[in-house]
Amino acid sequence: MNTSMILKSALASAMVLGLGSIASAADMQQGQAAPMGDMVKCYGINAAHKNDCKSPGHSCAGQDTRARDPNAFVATPAGLCEKIDGGSTKPAKP
């Protein structure tokens, strides 16, 4: 292969990846959250400051100061939560 052909392929690949990133960012700006897919909310397994979303006492991810908070969740693949010691698919306090 010649150098010109390699450079053209690399440039085309970079453009495709860039356009994909722009489209993904546009979806997030329009308020469309990324789908969880096969992920479930697993309560009681978080590390301090490593929760995925709002819990009683705060409204943002990463703000839970307590590890293994039974009301804070971390997204895990479906079926894994029940296998983790202390994991539950339901919060302690609704």
C-alpha positions as CSV (number, residue, x, y, z in Angstrom):
1,M,0.0,0.0,0.0
2,N,1.2,3.5,-0.6
3,T,1.4,6.2,2.1
4,S,-1.4,8.3,0.5
5,M,-3.9,5.4,0.7
6,I,-3.0,4.8,4.4
7,L,-3.5,8.4,5.2
8,K,-6.8,8.6,3.5
9,S,-8.0,5.5,5.3
10,A,-6.9,6.9,8.7
11,L,-8.6,10.3,8.0
12,A,-11.8,8.6,6.9
13,S,-11.8,6.5,10.1
14,A,-11.2,9.6,12.3
15,M,-14.1,11.4,10.6
16,V,-16.5,8.5,11.2
17,L,-15.6,8.3,14.8
18,G,-15.9,12.0,15.3
19,L,-19.4,12.1,13.7
20,G,-20.5,9.2,16.0
21,S,-19.3,11.2,19.0
22,I,-21.1,14.3,17.9
23,A,-24.4,12.4,17.3
24,S,-24.1,10.7,20.8
25,A,-23.5,14.1,22.5
26,A,-26.4,15.6,20.7
27,D,-28.7,12.9,22.0
28,M,-27.5,13.5,25.6
29,Q,-28.1,17.3,25.2
30,Q,-31.7,16.6,24.2
31,G,-32.3,14.9,27.5
32,Q,-32.2,11.4,26.2
33,A,-30.4,9.2,28.7
34,A,-28.4,6.3,27.6
35,P,-30.4,3.1,27.9
36,M,-29.3,0.8,30.8
37,G,-29.8,-2.2,28.5
38,D,-29.2,-5.4,30.6
39,M,-28.1,-3.4,33.6
40,V,-30.0,-3.2,36.9
41,K,-29.8,-1.0,39.9
42,C,-28.0,-2.8,42.7
43,Y,-28.4,-1.2,46.2
44,G,-26.0,-1.6,49.1
45,I,-22.8,-2.3,47.2
46,N,-21.4,1.2,46.6
47,A,-18.1,2.5,47.7
48,A,-18.0,6.0,49.3
49,H,-18.4,8.6,46.6
50,K,-19.0,5.9,43.9
51,N,-22.8,5.7,43.7
52,D,-24.4,6.0,40.3
53,C,-27.4,8.3,41.1
54,K,-29.4,10.2,43.6
55,S,-30.0,8.8,47.1
56,P,-31.8,10.2,50.1
57,G,-29.7,13.1,51.4
58,H,-28.2,14.2,48.0
59,S,-29.2,14.5,44.4
60,C,-26.2,13.6,42.4
61,A,-24.0,10.7,41.4
62,G,-20.8,10.3,43.4
63,Q,-22.0,12.3,46.4
64,D,-22.8,9.4,48.8
65,T,-20.2,9.6,51.6
66,R,-21.2,6.2,53.1
67,A,-20.0,3.0,51.7
68,R,-22.4,0.1,51.2
69,D,-25.4,2.5,51.7
70,P,-28.6,0.4,51.4
71,N,-30.3,3.3,49.6
72,A,-27.5,4.1,47.0
73,F,-27.2,2.0,43.9
74,V,-24.6,1.1,41.3
75,A,-25.6,-0.2,37.9
76,T,-24.6,-3.8,37.4
77,P,-25.2,-6.4,34.8
78,A,-28.5,-8.3,35.3
79,G,-28.1,-11.3,37.5
80,L,-24.9,-10.1,39.2
81,C,-26.5,-8.1,42.0
82,E,-27.9,-11.1,43.8
83,K,-24.5,-12.7,43.8
84,I,-22.8,-9.8,45.6
85,D,-22.8,-9.9,49.4
86,G,-25.2,-7.2,50.6
87,G,-26.6,-6.5,47.1
88,S,-30.3,-5.9,46.6
89,T,-32.4,-4.8,43.7
90,K,-34.6,-2.8,46.0
91,P,-33.6,0.1,48.2
92,A,-34.0,-0.1,52.0
93,K,-36.2,2.9,52.1
94,P,-38.4,3.6,49.0
